[in-house]
Structure formats: C-alpha cells, structure tokens
Amino acid sequence: MIIELLAPAGNLEKLKIAFQYGADAVYLAGQHFGLRSAANNFSTDEISEAIRFAHDRHKKVYITVNAFLHDREMEHLPDFIKTLDQLGPDALICSDAGVVKTALKYSTIPIHISTQASVINSYHAQAWKNLGAKRIVVGRELSIKEAAILKKNTGLEIEMFVHGAMCMAYSGHCSFSTYVAKRDSNRGGCIQNCRFNYTLSSEDTTPQKAYFLSSKDLCGFRLLDQFIAAGINSLKIEGRMKSNLYIATCVRAYAQAIKEIETGSSLRTDFWMNELKKVPHRDYTEASLLTPAGPNSVYSGEKESGKEYKLAGTVLEVDPEKNRFAFHVKNRLYPGDVIEILPFSGDTIFNEIKEMVNMAEQIIEVAQPGNVFWMPLKKGIEPQNVARILR
C-alpha cells in the first residue's frame, strides 16, 4: 500500500460502503466525546461490529475522541476507554492532552492527534510524540511540503485531509456557533453558521448577500502524486454526516486513482475529477496544500447548474440464474429513467429502466422510495453497489 485512504463512517451502512469501494480505514465516533454530535454515532455494539467487519477484511477502524472536555466529563472517560480497549480499534483520534494521557493510562490503543489540535510545526508534533502519539493529523493550514518536513523531523506518521468541507477558522477552532446558538463547535455542536448566506451592508453601499464566511470544498485529487512522493501516510476524506452517494463516489474515485498510480497505469485524472463533481459541493479548491489559501478559496454561492445527482438506490441482491438484480429504491423512479451504477471496481454502468417488475412479479409504473424491483443484470453489478440519477 503506497498510501492509506481514510474514509468517514457516520453509521454502519456508510462504513460498509466505504470499505467496499476501497477505503483502507475509516474513522467513526461513539455516543460521547466526539465532534459530530449530530451524526448517527455508534453504540458500543455497533463499534464492536464495525471493528469485526473491518478486521475480517484486513481494514482499520479509528475512533474519534476529539472533543475538548471539562472535568465533569473527564470523570466518565476512563470507562469508555476501557471498553474501547476490549473492542480493539486501531487508533484513537484525540485533541486534548488530558484525553491522551487518560487513553494511554487505560488502554494500549495507538494515539492519533486530531487536526483539531492545530499541529503545524515540528516542535508541537514532537511534544505529542513525547506524550505517546503515533500519528499527527496536521492542521489544514499546512502545505504538503511542510507536512513532509514535519514527518522528517519527528518520525511520526502524517495524515492530511484530501477532500471535503473546509472551515475558515483555524483548524476548526471556531466559537461562532457557541455565541449564536449556544452550541459549542469544539464540543460537537457546530451548526455551521459559516455556511449561511449573509447580508453585507454599510452606509455607502447597497446591501448585498454573500457567503463571505464559507470556504470552497477541498479537493486534492490532482496532487495525489505529490502526497505520495512526500511520504504522507494517510489521506483523509471529510464527511461523516454526508450521504451514502457521497461516500461511494469519493472513496471510489480516490481508491481507484491510487490503484492506477500503484500499478503504473495511466491516471485518469479528468475522468475521476468529473466523478467528484457529481456530488454536491461548494466548488473545489486546493486550499493550502500548495500555497496558503487566499480570496479565491472563498465560496461565491454560485452553482454550475440547476440539476444534481441524487441517490437512486442500492443493488440489493443478484440473481444470476435469471440474469437480473433486485434494486432497492431511494428516490422515485420511472420507466425511461437512466440510473448510473457505481461498481466496486471498473467504470460506471449505465442502466435504462425499461420495465419495473416488483417482488411479486408484477409490472409497476412508478417505484417509490423503499420499493424493490428487478432489473436486467449487467457484468460488474454486485450487491451493495450504489446507484445515482441526475434530477
């Protein structure tokens, strides 16, 4: 493996999608101590199942324990750490030095330092190494070259964000949500105020609406060769709260591109970039990966078109004897619609719906969300393949 691809897992279904589409590892949160309180975080039983599913496939699971905690919360942390130690995740992602010391005291789980800790220099990284950390998720203010220097100076593993939403605060240290909604972004309650459309006004100008606090989304796809050449250990995709289609599309693009590089095949940059444009995003920027992010990385609010790709559904099962597959519908479908099935490997499979036959072998005129119907089987289609449709 030339570089690890690390994907978000907001729930068990997304975790399985990420692994099936090529992720080497996922990161997820338990019910407490994480920074995505609005996500469908994992119960203890679900964490156990996630780890078992991953390890059976020689994959890894990292648990986020990256909120900044008060004393009253620290009192409950040891029990959670002991539970995780028994379940055997591959790392804990932490921001708080007190959390790190507690984790090391009550478990043998490797420690990764979250981007929330804003590590952007070798001295800071070395301090975490002295405390027992094995990996640094560097602050998003760092370039690839700067991250490589940090790795060389400390010997630590380095993880960098390669794709997803960006925060215009310093590596997520924002208090906007706290003041506006009394929900602390540094403790899992961010309502993403920066994403709102605000009105700017002054005595001298006409009021104007603008997304002046919102960054474009990060996309480092065109820099894959530079990440690899710099010796970066792990590339991280943001988005535990995003859709199944987002997970499938992004993981598939990066995983297959990395495979193309690894095998010496021609990297289909334009093809995969076009795929990445088929998920909702706020334009794309390389942010600070090459040079410090500037005004051109601020989101303007404009959209390329009025249409966007939606999740059409999922392949439920394959019936090779009758040369058909069962399709579980997520968005309403009609005869004549063309769905795009994303295989786990290989190119997109286009499938026009000519006739829909339900499980009772009856022809239906419309498939509602939750319905299941049969479609003719094509080579490369497998159970759990995700499909999209342009609406």
C-alpha positions, 0 to 999 in steps of 0.5 A, a space after each residue: 500500500 503506497 498510501 492509506 485512504 481514510 474514509 468517514 463512517 457516520 453509521 454502519 451502512 456508510 462504513 460498509 460502503 466505504 470499505 467496499 469501494 476501497 477505503 483502507 480505514 475509516 474513522 467513526 465516533 461513539 455516543 460521547 466525546 466526539 465532534 459530530 454530535 449530530 451524526 448517527 454515532 455508534 453504540 458500543 455494539 455497533 463499534 464492536 461490529 464495525 471493528 469485526 467487519 473491518 478486521 475480517 477484511 484486513 481494514 482499520 477502524 479509528 475512533 474519534 475522541 476529539 472533543 475538548 472536555 471539562 472535568 465533569 466529563 473527564 470523570 466518565 472517560 476512563 470507562 469508555 476507554 476501557 471498553 474501547 480497549 476490549 473492542 480493539 480499534 486501531 487508533 484513537 483520534 484525540 485533541 486534548 492532552 488530558 484525553 491522551 494521557 487518560 487513553 494511554 493510562 487505560 488502554 494500549 490503543 495507538 494515539 492519533 492527534 486530531 487536526 483539531 489540535 492545530 499541529 503545524 510545526 515540528 516542535 508541537 508534533 514532537 511534544 505529542 510524540 513525547 506524550 505517546 502519539 503515533 500519528 499527527 493529523 496536521 492542521 489544514 493550514 499546512 502545505 504538503 511540503 511542510 507536512 513532509 518536513 514535519 514527518 522528517 523531523 519527528 518520525 511520526 506518521 502524517 495524515 492530511 485531509 484530501 477532500 471535503 468541507 473546509 472551515 475558515 477558522 483555524 483548524 476548526 477552532 471556531 466559537 461562532 456557533 457557541 455565541 449564536 446558538 449556544 452550541 459549542 463547535 469544539 464540543 460537537 455542536 457546530 451548526 455551521 453558521 459559516 455556511 449561511 448566506 449573509 447580508 453585507 451592508 454599510 452606509 455607502 453601499 447597497 446591501 448585498 448577500 454573500 457567503 463571505 464566511 464559507 470556504 470552497 470544498 477541498 479537493 486534492 485529487 490532482 496532487 495525489 502524486 505529490 502526497 505520495 512522493 512526500 511520504 504522507 501516510 494517510 489521506 483523509 476524506 471529510 464527511 461523516 454526516 454526508 450521504 451514502 452517494 457521497 461516500 461511494 463516489 469519493 472513496 471510489 474515485 480516490 481508491 481507484 486513482 491510487 490503484 492506477 498510480 500503484 500499478 503504473 497505469 495511466 491516471 485518469 485524472 479528468 475522468 475521476 475529477 468529473 466523478 467528484 463533481 457529481 456530488 454536491 459541493 461548494 466548488 473545489 479548491 486546493 486550499 493550502 496544500 500548495 500555497 496558503 489559501 487566499 480570496 479565491 478559496 472563498 465560496 461565491 454561492 454560485 452553482 454550475 447548474 440547476 440539476 444534481 445527482 441524487 441517490 437512486 438506490 442500492 443493488 440489493 441482491 443478484 440473481 444470476 440464474 435469471 440474469 437480473 438484480 433486485 434494486 432497492 429504491 431511494 428516490 422515485 423512479 420511472 420507466 425511461 429513467 437512466 440510473 448510473 451504477 457505481 461498481 466496486 471496481 471498473 467504470 460506471 454502468 449505465 442502466 435504462 429502466 425499461 420495465 419495473 417488475 416488483 417482488 411479486 412479479 408484477 409490472 409497476 409504473 412508478 417505484 417509490 422510495 423503499 420499493 424493490 424491483 428487478 432489473 436486467 443484470 449487467 457484468 460488474 453489478 454486485 450487491 451493495 453497489 450504489 446507484 445515482 440519477 441526475 434530477 
